[in-house]
C-alpha cells in the first residue's frame, strides 16, 4: 500500500491510499486517509489495520503542520484518529513481536528526538519507553 506522500506535479501533501499489486502490475485507489501527510511512518497494527504516525501536511512549513496519528482499516478504508498523537515527522515505526515502537525523527520545533515511544494498542496511545536512543542522529 502507498499511503499519503507528496503529489507528483506539485509540492502538496496528499491523503490518497493505493494498493499496488507488483505481480499483476495493477494499482487500485482506496478510500483516503483522514489527513494529507508526508514524511510520516506506518506499521501493521493487526491483520486489518495500519498505524499511520505523524508527518506533516504542508511541506513548506513542516513544524506548523504536524498531522494527528490515525489507524486505517484496510478492509473498510475507514480511519480513526489516535487519542494521543506522537507529534513527530521523519521518524521510523518498527514492530518487534507484538509491540510497535517509534524511533528518532523531529518535533515541531525541528529538534531531533532521542526518546523511544511504544504504542499501546489497547488504549490507542503512546507511552515513553524507559530507554532512549544513544544519538539524535
HELIX and SHEET records of a PDB file:
HELIX    1   1 UNK A   62  UNK A   64  5                                   3    
SHEET    1   A 3 UNK A   2  UNK A   6  0                                        
SHEET    2   A 3 UNK A  13  UNK A  21 -1                                        
SHEET    3   A 3 UNK A  26  UNK A  29 -1                                        
SHEET    1   B 4 UNK A  41  UNK A  44  0                                        
SHEET    2   B 4 UNK A  49  UNK A  53 -1                                        
SHEET    3   B 4 UNK A  70  UNK A  73 -1                                        
SHEET    4   B 4 UNK A  79  UNK A  81 -1                                        
SHEET    1   C 4 UNK A  92  UNK A  96  0                                        
SHEET    2   C 4 UNK A  99  UNK A 103 -1                                        
SHEET    3   C 4 UNK A 117  UNK A 120 -1                                        
SHEET    4   C 4 UNK A 125  UNK A 128 -1                                        
END                                                                             
